[in-house]
Amino acid sequence: MKLTYEQIKKITKGAVRITEEDGKICFYRFTDEQFKMYENIRSESYLRAFSTAGVRLEFVTNSKTLTLEANASHTSSRTYFNHDIYVDGEHLYTLGDDVDNSPDKQVTVRGEYELGDGEKTVKIYMPWSVNSRLVCLELDDGATLEPLEHGIKMMCFGDSITHGYDAANPSMSYASLLVDALDADAINKGVAGEFFRAELATLEDDLAPDIITVAYGTNDWAGRSLDELERECKGFFGNLSSLYPYAKIFALTPVWRGNCKRITRVGTFDTVGETIKQAAADLSNVTVIDCMDFIPHESKMYSPDALHPNFLGFSFYADGVISAIKGSISE
């Protein structure tokens, strides 16, 4: 049976809006106001905001088979993409391609998979590197379908590292690992190349988050002045704290990067972490997590650019953030 639009809506996590357009189901992780902000300030950010980072289909079923078909379009500098399929917590299948293989910058992929006997929990992680629109999701005729529910609601703000660069599999980014560890229903607000923007933290989502992570700063250090960083960082955390006064907000300082010994208009790389700490100092619902040493300072933890973690670097990053957040919320 091919799942209907209404059925897909019920099992979707990580999207603020879901639509059906030209026979495909589209997932959006930003509100119309947030999209408009990005469109007005930076065309690259606007395009990247359409990627399906953090979007998942999660459900319990007794179906023995699953068919997944999706149409992907280019939204980032990374052209590869994957959909990860987990069954009862085990990564069994990956469906992907390279969008540059298509002259019109769109690729349709389809896979048919065995899920095994009995009732099981299925999670499909959508790609972070492209905009993936669902063409169809099919289960056995008469199969059961129950949405997976979570006790925590969460939002993850950040730049390319939160967005997912450079996890070959979407399930292996630090944001995905964090969301899984906390058993959360989360929206990934990461956008590659982004900075602290005080305006973004004034644009409310319908979601009332219990936990928010914020991980900007590395691009601010590389491309802004100290005055800009201080103003936008302080404004972002002040606005976010007021917008979501009952949420636990975690400010993640930037992780190590290969060229962090140089001096920029901001100053030393450590200046970013100090600026974040100062911005959060008087906000009772903001906790700073120093992430500088969460990933070992070794090239094998990163992509060749020595900026974006690979799967190994992401695992270290996630372990550090998970431990810090769990320790804080248990106090």
Salt bridges, closest charged atoms under 4 A:
ASP32 OD1 - ARG17 NH2 3.33
GLU58 OE2 - ARG56 NH1 3.14
GLU58 OE1 - HIS150 NE2 2.53
GLU69 OE1 - ARG110 NH1 2.69
ASP84 OD1 - HIS91 NE2 3.48
ASP100 OD1 - LYS105 NZ 2.80
GLU112 OE2 - ARG110 NH2 3.83
ASP117 OD1 - LYS64 NZ 3.56
GLU149 OE1 - LYS13 NZ 3.79
ASP166 OD1 - ARG78 NE 2.67
ASP166 OD2 - HIS308 ND1 3.91
ASP180 OD1 - ARG56 NH1 2.57
ASP180 OD1 - LYS123 NZ 3.53
ASP183 OD1 - HIS150 ND1 2.65
ASP185 OD2 - LYS153 NZ 4.00
GLU194 OE2 - ARG42 NH1 3.80
GLU194 OE1 - ARG197 NE 2.46
ASP205 OD2 - LYS189 NZ 2.86
ASP220 OD2 - ARG224 NH1 2.85
GLU232 OE2 - ARG231 NE 3.54
GLU274 OE2 - LYS277 NZ 3.68
ASP290 OD2 - LYS277 NZ 3.75
ASP293 OD1 - HIS297 NE2 2.99
GLU298 OE1 - LYS300 NZ 3.59
ASP305 OD2 - ARG78 NH2 3.84
ASP305 OD2 - HIS308 ND1 2.59
